[in-house]
Amino acid sequence: MTDYKEEQAMEVEALEAIYMDDFTKLSDEPLTYQVHVVPNQDGENNFVALILKAEIPETYPDLEPKIEVIVKKGLADRQVKEIKELLAQQIEENMGMAMMYTLSEAVREYLVENNREGNDGSEHQEMLRRMELKKKKEEKVEADKLEQANAEAEESRREFHGTPVTVETFAAWKAKFDAEMAPKKKASIKDEASAKLTGTRKHSVLRAHLNS
């Protein structure tokens, strides 16, 4: 039979050791505690932050914990929704196992990816974020167009002026030229030999005619 109380107590000890001042036990019955989650635990450059509040049922981890997300700063409603979806997925994947550290770290990784200065979570800030993304997308499109135009211009220049001669380009041309000329050279030698043979025969016939 599973000793849920002992397993839950061991998890609390582990969380206290890992998160220290960022972990707070709120009550024993029902077991309730919270973890203050930030991108960087050293306290520097944290522009987003939240609290994960967990109420632990008696048969946890065979029964899922009740999680509440409390925004401290820098998160929009859209991001809170994404965090809740992330938590639901992680809970489903970790049923039957002590999971609060896993949940906290999954949220922390999300905060790391969304740790931007000046993000106050307001609609205005969200609009600015969308405008910034749109601007970056347009800049990338323009950069791609410029790169393509430069490539086409370089190709046109080469067609007009020819490819600059280097050791490598000359060697490649020479190999191709020799390969193309080899059959012609063999044919020329054969024709020359045939012509010499024909001339010799004609000369022999002429001498025979004169001698007769």
Secondary structure, DSSP 8 states (H G I E B T S, - for coil): ---HHHHHHHHHHHHHHHHGGGEEEEEETTEEEEEEE-S-TTSSS---EEEEEEEE-TTTTTS--EEEEEEEES--HHHHHHHHHHHHHHHHHTTTS--HHHHHHHHHHHHHHT--TT----HHHHHHHHHHHHHHHHHHHHHHHHHHHHHHHHHHHHHHH-----HHHHHHHHHHHHHHHHHHHHHHHHHHHHHHHHHHHHHHHHHHHHH-
